[in-house]
Amino acid sequence: MVTKTSKTAAAGMIQLKWVRSMICTPVKHRKVVRGLGFTRLYQVIERPDTAAIRGMVKKIPHLVEIVK
């Protein structure tokens, strides 16, 4: 019997939350936030837990936080 698991419970996923506004931030930081896929403040998104995503989050720790 095969059981279905939800995407949130799937291994290898990371939830990110955008917590600070991009006002008065450098253009590089704005591009990273958009590159992660955020469209509005306080949005929670789910991305694969890869080195590339972790590196993007590491560039802007003051703007986003890891939820899970």
N, C-alpha and C positions, 0 to 999 in steps of 0.2 A: 504494500500500500504506500503510495506517495502522498506526502503531506505538503501542502503549499505554505510557504512562509511569506510574510509581507516584506516589502523592500526595506523598511526601517529595521527589521530584525536581521536582514541579510548581512553576512560578514563582509567586511571590506568597504563599508559605506560610512560616510562622516556627515554629520549635520552641522551646518554653519548658520550663524545668525548675524545679520548686519545691524550693528548697534550704535554707530556714530555717523553723523552726516559727512558728506564729502565736501562741504563748503570750506574753502580756504585750504584744501589739500593739494599737493602737487599733481600734475597731470598723470604721472606714472601710477600714483595710488588710485586715481579715478579709473584708469584703464584696467587695473587689477580687479577692482570691485566689479566692473562690467564684465570682465573676462570670466569671473567666477559664476556669473549669471544672475546677479542681484538686479532687481528692477525697482524695489522700494525699501524704505527704511523699516527695520524690525522684521524683515522677511526671513523665514527659515527655509533653507534649501538643503538638498541632499546631494552629495557628490561622491564619486568613488574615492577611497582612501589611498591615493597614489602620492608618489614623491612630488609630482608637479603641483598637485592641489595643495599639499602641505607647504611647499615652497611659496606659493602665492599667498597663503594665509600668514606665513612667517614675515612677509613683506609689509603686511598691514595689520598687525595684531591690535592696534589701537582702534581699528574700525570694525573688525569682525571678531566673533568669539565662537569657539567650538561648543556646541550644545551637547552632543553625544559622541 
